[in-house]
Amino acid sequence: MSIGGGIALFVIGAILAFAVNVDVQWVNLDLIGYILMGAGVLVFLIGIILVARRRRSDTVTHTTTDGGERVTRRSTSTRADDTEGM
């Protein structure tokens, strides 16, 4: 959701900065457009970083013995650059 929000902020900022030619005395729409574009880029980059950190894989191993069942759970995490060569 943050990636889409960042893109939306950037697009709205670009529209305000480059496409709207309304002269309002109490607000500078060009400056607001540039601020929204910068915020959109920042939110987009943070979203990309969070998505890259969120990748994980969990491995569950079940081991049985004569006296009953012993369950071993092992959790491993992988990063995006660990799986590039595969």
C-alpha positions in Angstrom: 0.0 0.0 0.0 2.9 2.4 0.7 4.3 1.9 -2.8 0.9 2.8 -4.4 0.5 5.7 -2.0 4.0 7.0 -2.9 3.1 6.8 -6.6 -0.2 8.6 -6.0 1.5 11.4 -4.0 4.1 11.9 -6.8 1.4 12.0 -9.5 -0.8 14.5 -7.6 2.3 16.6 -6.9 3.3 16.6 -10.6 -0.2 17.6 -11.6 -0.1 20.5 -9.2 3.4 21.6 -10.2 3.2 21.3 -13.9 -0.4 21.1 -15.1 -2.5 23.4 -12.9 -2.2 27.1 -13.9 -4.4 28.7 -11.1 -3.1 31.8 -9.4 -4.0 31.7 -5.7 -2.6 34.5 -3.6 -2.5 32.7 -0.2 -0.8 29.4 -1.4 1.9 28.5 -3.9 0.6 25.4 -5.7 3.9 24.8 -7.4 5.7 24.5 -4.1 3.0 22.2 -2.7 3.4 20.1 -5.9 7.1 19.8 -5.4 6.7 18.9 -1.7 4.2 16.2 -2.6 6.5 14.8 -5.3 9.4 14.6 -2.8 7.1 13.0 -0.2 5.9 10.5 -2.9 9.5 9.5 -3.7 10.3 9.1 0.0 7.2 6.9 0.7 7.9 4.9 -2.4 11.5 4.1 -1.4 10.5 3.3 2.2 7.8 0.9 0.8 10.4 -0.8 -1.4 12.7 -1.2 1.5 10.0 -2.7 3.7 8.9 -5.2 1.0 12.5 -6.3 0.6 12.9 -6.9 4.3 9.6 -8.7 4.6 10.7 -11.7 2.6 11.0 -14.8 4.8 10.7 -18.5 4.5 9.8 -20.8 7.3 10.8 -24.5 7.5 9.0 -26.9 9.8 10.5 -30.3 10.4 8.6 -33.2 12.1 10.5 -36.0 13.7 8.9 -39.1 15.2 10.4 -41.4 17.8 9.3 -44.7 19.4 8.0 -43.1 22.6 5.8 -40.5 20.8 6.1 -37.7 18.4 8.8 -35.0 18.7 8.2 -31.9 16.7 11.1 -29.6 15.8 10.3 -26.2 14.4 13.0 -24.3 12.6 12.5 -20.8 11.2 14.9 -19.4 8.7 14.8 -16.0 7.0 16.2 -15.1 3.6 16.9 -11.8 2.2 16.2 -10.7 -1.4 19.9 -10.8 -2.3 20.3 -14.4 -1.0 18.0 -15.8 -3.6 19.2 -13.9 -6.7 21.6 -16.6 -7.9 18.9 -19.3 -7.8 
